[in-house]
Amino acid sequence: QVQLVESGGGLVQAGGSLRLSCAASGRTGSNPKMGWFRQAPGKERTFVASIMSNGFNTWYAESVKGRFTISRDNTNNTVYLQMNSLKPEDTAVYYCYLQISTMSPSWGPGTQVTVSS
């Protein structure tokens, strides 16, 4: 099994920054893909960003391009999401995931991000 624990969420004013972290443990595999989704109240969970195990191949949702940066540290199985220029519409619960090959992803419990206007 894989365990994921997110941290770094909180309340911030519009235009501010937050850095989310997600530490993975357990059977994480050798080359897992990791990333973030988010879910706003009353809405579906949507993709935010992902990163391959090499740390170079990254993908972003259009809504966060240029503002968010995903990175990872394979030595401690941690993925980060640096969020700058935050907007009220970024308010959501942010979920970290880890995916090994084509297996179903494992999810963290989520961390709340609230951006006030």
Buried (B, 14 or more C-beta within 10 A) or exposed (E): EBBBBBBBBEEBEEEBEBBBBBBBEEEBBEEBBBBBBBBBEEEEBEBBBBBBBEEEEBBBBEBBEEBBBBBBEBEEBBBBBBBBEBBEEBBBBBBBBBBBEEEEBBBBEBBEBBBEE
